[in-house]
Amino acid sequence: MALDLFKSYNVAPHGKCTIQKCDMPAEMKEVAITAVNVAMSRYTEKDDQCGSIKGMMDARYGGKWCCIMSDNGQHALSVTNASGCYLNMMLDNVKVTLFKCPIN
């Protein structure tokens, strides 16, 4: 399935992906990883990459998605996320945290 998503965006996987923590369903996780790969293939600036990832997740799953990226390998955060909507991963040396904010 992930390969099909990459083909639809005409990108190859960007690099080695290591999932550090994820409570997303498998299909959502594959979409999120694809969104990260697409953004990193299309843009060089972290602001643009985060905006692209957030936009893809908002469009696909609705709601208020947030994306945090760091390329120094370390960042700290504490967030409240909607259940089943959290991903923390490394893609090569870039750390990506993606989550959906709970809607009150």
Order of alpha helices (4+ residues) and beta strands (2+ residues): alpha-beta-alpha-alpha-beta-beta-beta
